């Protein structure tokens, strides 16, 4: 990568709600199907964060953007593009989340666009931002920002949904700059499997199955596995291999190997899956943050992991950080950041 094409992360920002559910609360919501111990040990959840009525996804993204601007000392007028990774479940359907942030922070010189790749959106947006910064001379600074509260849709009495009991709430932001020779964004690799495009989702509220007075009470708890067997069988068959391929390909594009990973920013998954991945990569628990006290804040997980690792001095100059994600649809993604 030539000197004038280096793309670096200036810094991050986070917003987290103060309300939460404990493992005991989650167990109670399953009507005894899951015990508190099983929620902690198997699902890897000590608590999840719950947004209040004023903490919409767009608002949390704006508050994370403010934190990012404070941490980086970047002037909002320097921002050229805002890539929003805010989820579709937000305050008002069909409003543009990127432009909400643009207007609230006074980034008057920026344009913005909303991106969607489910829980892979941040890793995908980092690649998109890097490509934009590399290709377009007019773009020098990009903010990636988003809010997430899809946990509102989880029905804890739906046994198929245990893989999503960890859905949490919060916001995250990140600023990338061209010709910024710090925290360099290196290689990214993404794999998609469209055969699973409709294996999970919110089944009531779209044009196929609109909300009516008869189904309104169940509509807002209708996130479910639409084809549970197909999804679980397919993921069992390909998920780990796809993740490892993404890691290896992103490392290869960065001219690195697995042995050179210093910190692993993996999204929240069940405890055994997390341990299996760490064992596969021969990494220690000191080289990651298991998000058991935060839950799974969708595509915000990677920003949160990077933010926590930096604040807790778990990454140092020269460290290679691997950020790993997956999103229903189904998508797997990995990228590498050379820290410092």
C-alpha positions in Angstrom: 0.0 0.0 0.0 1.6 3.3 -1.1 2.0 6.1 1.5 -0.6 8.3 -0.1 -3.2 5.5 -0.1 -2.9 4.5 3.6 -6.3 4.5 5.4 -6.2 4.7 9.1 -8.8 4.7 12.0 -8.6 8.0 13.9 -10.7 6.7 16.8 -14.0 5.3 18.0 -17.0 6.3 20.1 -19.6 4.3 22.0 -23.0 4.8 23.5 -24.5 2.2 25.8 -27.9 2.2 27.6 -27.9 1.9 31.4 -30.8 -0.5 31.6 -30.1 -4.2 31.3 -31.5 -7.7 31.8 -29.4 -10.3 33.7 -29.1 -14.0 32.9 -31.6 -14.6 35.7 -34.1 -12.2 34.0 -33.6 -13.9 30.6 -34.1 -17.4 32.2 -37.3 -16.2 33.7 -38.6 -14.9 30.3 -38.1 -18.4 28.9 -40.5 -19.8 31.5 -37.9 -22.1 32.9 -36.8 -23.6 29.5 -33.4 -22.1 30.2 -31.9 -21.8 33.7 -29.8 -18.9 34.8 -26.7 -21.1 34.9 -27.3 -22.3 31.3 -27.8 -18.8 30.0 -24.4 -17.9 31.5 -22.4 -21.0 30.7 -23.9 -22.1 27.4 -25.2 -18.9 25.8 -22.4 -16.8 27.4 -24.7 -14.1 28.6 -24.3 -12.4 32.0 -26.4 -9.4 30.9 -27.8 -7.7 27.8 -28.4 -4.0 27.5 -32.0 -2.7 27.0 -32.8 0.7 25.4 -35.4 3.0 26.9 -38.1 4.8 24.9 -35.8 7.7 24.2 -32.9 5.5 23.0 -33.9 4.8 19.4 -31.4 3.3 17.1 -30.8 6.6 15.3 -30.5 8.6 18.5 -28.0 6.1 19.9 -26.0 6.4 16.7 -25.9 10.2 17.1 -24.8 9.9 20.7 -22.0 7.5 19.7 -21.0 9.9 17.0 -20.7 12.7 19.6 -18.5 10.4 21.7 -16.3 9.6 18.7 -15.9 13.3 17.8 -15.0 14.1 21.4 -12.4 11.2 21.5 -10.8 12.1 18.1 -11.1 15.9 18.2 -12.2 15.7 14.6 -14.2 18.8 13.4 -17.6 17.6 12.0 -17.0 20.0 9.0 -14.0 17.7 8.1 -16.3 14.7 7.5 -16.9 14.1 3.8 -19.1 11.0 4.0 -21.2 9.3 6.7 -21.8 5.6 6.3 -24.6 4.6 8.6 -24.8 1.0 9.8 -27.9 1.7 11.9 -30.4 -1.1 11.8 -33.7 -1.0 9.9 -35.6 -1.1 13.3 -35.4 2.6 14.1 -37.5 5.5 15.2 -39.3 6.2 11.9 -39.3 3.8 8.9 -38.0 5.2 5.6 -36.0 8.0 7.2 -32.2 8.1 6.4 -30.1 7.3 9.5 -26.9 8.7 8.0 -28.5 12.1 7.4 -30.0 12.2 10.9 -26.5 12.0 12.3 -25.2 14.5 9.6 -27.8 17.1 10.7 -27.4 16.5 14.4 -23.6 16.8 14.5 -23.4 19.6 12.0 -21.3 17.7 9.4 -22.5 20.2 6.8 -20.0 19.3 4.2 -20.8 15.6 4.3 -23.2 13.4 2.3 -24.4 10.1 3.8 -25.9 6.8 2.9 -27.4 3.9 4.9 -25.9 0.4 4.5 -27.3 -2.9 5.5 -25.5 -6.2 5.9 -27.0 -7.2 9.3 -24.4 -7.9 11.9 -21.7 -7.8 9.2 -22.4 -4.2 8.3 -19.6 -2.5 10.2 -16.9 -4.8 8.7 -18.4 -4.4 5.3 -18.7 -0.6 5.7 -15.0 -0.5 6.7 -14.1 -2.0 3.4 -16.5 0.3 1.5 -15.0 3.3 3.3 -11.4 2.2 2.5 -12.3 1.7 -1.2 -14.0 5.1 -1.3 -11.1 6.9 0.3 -8.7 5.1 -2.0 -10.6 5.8 -5.2 -12.0 9.3 -4.8 -9.7 12.3 -4.4 -12.5 14.4 -2.9 -13.1 12.0 0.0 -10.6 12.4 2.8 -12.6 11.6 6.0 -15.4 9.0 6.5 -17.5 8.4 9.6 -19.0 4.9 10.1 -21.8 5.1 12.7 -24.7 3.1 13.8 -27.3 2.2 16.5 -28.9 -1.2 17.2 -31.8 -2.4 19.3 -33.1 -5.5 17.4 -33.5 -7.2 20.7 -36.9 -5.5 21.0 -38.2 -8.2 18.6 -37.0 -11.2 20.5 -39.6 -13.6 21.9 -37.9 -15.4 24.7 -40.6 -18.1 24.6 -39.6 -19.1 21.1 -37.2 -22.0 21.6 -35.7 -21.7 18.2 -34.6 -18.2 19.1 -32.0 -19.1 21.8 -29.2 -18.1 19.4 -30.6 -14.5 19.5 -31.4 -14.2 23.2 -28.1 -12.3 23.4 -29.4 -9.4 21.2 -28.6 -6.2 23.0 -28.7 -2.4 22.4 -26.2 0.4 21.8 -24.4 2.6 19.4 -20.9 2.9 17.9 -18.9 5.2 15.7 -15.5 5.2 14.0 -13.7 7.8 11.9 -11.3 6.8 9.0 -9.0 9.2 7.2 -6.8 9.1 4.1 -3.1 9.7 4.5 -3.5 8.8 8.2 -0.5 6.6 9.0 -2.0 5.2 12.3 -4.3 2.2 13.0 -4.1 1.1 9.3 -7.0 -0.8 7.8 -5.4 -3.6 5.8 -7.1 -6.6 4.2 -10.8 -7.6 4.3 -12.6 -10.7 3.1 -16.4 -11.3 2.9 -18.3 -14.5 2.0 -22.1 -14.6 1.4 -24.6 -17.5 1.1 -27.9 -16.2 -0.3 -29.6 -19.6 0.1 -30.1 -18.4 3.7 -31.5 -15.0 2.7 -34.9 -15.7 4.2 -34.0 -18.2 6.9 -34.3 -15.6 9.7 -36.1 -12.3 10.0 -39.1 -10.4 11.3 -42.1 -12.2 9.8 -44.8 -9.6 10.5 -44.6 -6.0 9.3 -43.5 -6.1 5.7 -45.5 -6.0 2.5 -45.9 -9.8 2.5 -47.5 -9.9 6.0 -48.5 -6.3 7.1 -49.4 -5.4 10.6 -53.1 -5.6 11.3 -55.2 -5.1 14.4 -55.4 -8.9 14.6 -51.7 -9.6 14.6 -50.4 -6.3 16.2 -49.7 -7.8 19.6 -47.4 -10.5 18.1 -45.9 -8.4 15.3 -43.4 -6.8 17.6 -42.0 -10.1 18.9 -41.9 -11.8 15.5 -38.2 -12.0 14.9 -37.7 -15.7 14.3 -36.0 -18.4 12.4 -38.2 -18.7 9.4 -36.6 -22.0 8.4 -34.9 -23.2 11.6 -33.7 -26.6 10.4 -32.3 -25.4 7.1 -30.5 -22.5 8.8 -29.0 -24.6 11.6 -28.0 -27.5 9.4 -26.4 -25.1 6.8 -24.5 -23.1 9.5 -23.3 -26.3 11.1 -22.0 -27.4 7.7 -20.3 -24.2 6.5 -20.0 -21.5 9.2 -16.7 -22.3 10.8 -15.1 -23.0 7.5 -16.3 -19.7 6.1 -15.2 -17.8 9.1 -11.7 -19.3 8.9 -11.5 -18.6 5.2 -12.4 -15.0 5.8 -9.7 -14.7 8.5 -7.1 -16.4 6.3 -7.9 -14.4 3.2 -8.0 -11.1 5.1 -4.6 -12.1 6.6 -3.2 -13.1 3.2 -4.3 -9.7 1.7 -2.5 -8.1 4.6 0.6 -10.2 4.1 0.2 -11.8 7.5 -0.4 -15.2 9.0 -2.6 -16.5 11.9 0.4 -16.6 14.1 0.7 -12.8 13.7 -2.8 -12.0 15.2 -2.3 -10.1 18.4 -5.9 -9.2 19.3 -9.2 -10.8 18.1 -12.3 -8.7 18.1 -15.0 -11.3 17.6 -18.8 -10.6 17.8 -20.6 -12.2 20.8 -21.5 -15.8 20.1 -22.2 -18.7 22.5 -19.4 -19.6 24.9 -18.4 -22.9 23.3 -18.2 -21.3 19.8 -16.0 -18.6 21.1 -13.7 -21.0 22.8 -13.6 -23.2 19.7 -12.6 -20.2 17.5 -9.9 -19.2 20.0 -8.5 -22.7 20.1 -8.5 -23.0 16.3 -6.5 -19.8 16.1 -4.3 -20.7 19.0 -5.1 -17.5 20.8 -5.3 -16.9 24.6 -8.2 -15.3 26.5 -6.0 -12.3 27.1 -6.1 -11.6 23.3 -9.8 -11.0 23.1 -12.8 -9.6 25.0 -15.7 -11.9 25.4 -18.7 -9.6 25.4 -20.7 -11.6 28.1 -21.4 -8.3 30.0 -22.7 -6.5 26.9 -24.5 -9.2 24.8 -24.5 -9.0 21.0 -25.1 -5.4 19.8 -25.2 -6.5 16.2 -22.8 -4.8 14.0 -21.6 -2.6 16.8 -19.7 -5.5 18.4 -16.5 -4.8 16.4 -16.5 -1.1 17.3 -17.1 -2.0 20.9 -14.3 -4.6 21.0 -11.8 -2.2 19.4 -13.0 0.6 21.8 -12.6 -1.5 24.9 -9.3 -3.0 23.8 -7.8 0.5 23.3 -9.2 1.9 26.5 -8.0 -1.1 28.5 -4.6 -1.0 26.9 -5.0 -4.5 25.5 -3.6 -3.4 22.1 -0.3 -1.6 21.5 1.6 -0.1 18.6 2.4 -2.7 15.9 -0.3 -5.1 17.0 -2.4 -6.8 14.3 -6.1 -6.8 15.2 -8.6 -9.1 13.5 -12.2 -8.1 13.6 -14.7 -10.9 12.8 -18.4 -10.7 12.1 -21.3 -12.7 10.7 -24.8 -11.6 9.7 -28.0 -13.4 9.0 -28.7 -13.6 5.3 -26.0 -15.1 5.6 -22.7 -13.2 5.6 -19.3 -13.8 7.1 -16.5 -11.2 7.2 -13.0 -10.5 8.6 -10.7 -7.5 8.4 -7.3 -6.7 9.8 -6.1 -3.5 11.4 -2.5 -2.7 12.1 -2.7 -0.8 15.4 -0.6 2.3 16.4 
